[in-house]
Amino acid sequence: MIIYDLCCDHGHKYEGWFQDRQAFETQRSRKLITCPVCGSMEAEIVPASVTLLGKDKGTVKRNDVEISPLKYLEQLHQQIDKYFDDVGEQFAEVAIRIHRGEEDQRNIRGVTTEREEDTLREEGVPFVKIPVPKFDS
């Protein structure tokens, strides 16, 4: 997994995780990358800032701001909730229709069975599984 620093056409900077540069380019051309701040689907790779792991291995220090991994994960899920349509158990069906051009391109989220995931892979539909942790209020 490669982490790129990205910037949308409105100047918002954020991170994107990709298998490789080609995966980034493919997702960018298909408008699958979305700015977590404004929802723009225009993304460019920008020079990366330095990330250092401090003595306390439970935090990441970036530009003098410490954020716990749990906080990062919580923010990720907030962005997914905000910018992805929840299609629930119909995820595989909707993803295939979008892949085939039968529905407009959009970000979706939902659940799948292992069998449905195998079908998505056979169809060449890109998807990412993100665990859904339970956060304490």
CORWO-V629703 format. One record per pair of residues at least 12 apart in sequence whose C-alpha atoms are under 8 Angstrom apart, sorted by the first residue. I is the first residue (numbers start at 1). J is the second residue. Records with the same first field share a line. If there is no record, write none. Layout:
I = J  J
This chain:
1 = 17  18  19  20
2 = 17  18  19  20
3 = 15  16  17  18
4 = 16  17  18  45  46  48
5 = 45  46  47  48  49
6 = 43  44  45  46
7 = 35  43  44  45  46
8 = 35  40  41  42  43  44
9 = 40  42  43
10 = 40
12 = 35  37  38
14 = 35  36
28 = 41  42  43
30 = 105
31 = 105
32 = 106  107
34 = 83
36 = 79  83
39 = 83
49 = 62  63
50 = 62  63
51 = 63
74 = 135
77 = 132
80 = 109
83 = 107
84 = 106  107  108  109
85 = 106  107  108  109
86 = 108  109  110
87 = 108  109  110
88 = 109  110  111
89 = 110  111  112
90 = 110  111  112
91 = 108  109  110  111  112
92 = 112  116  117  120
95 = 108  120  125
96 = 120  123  125
99 = 125
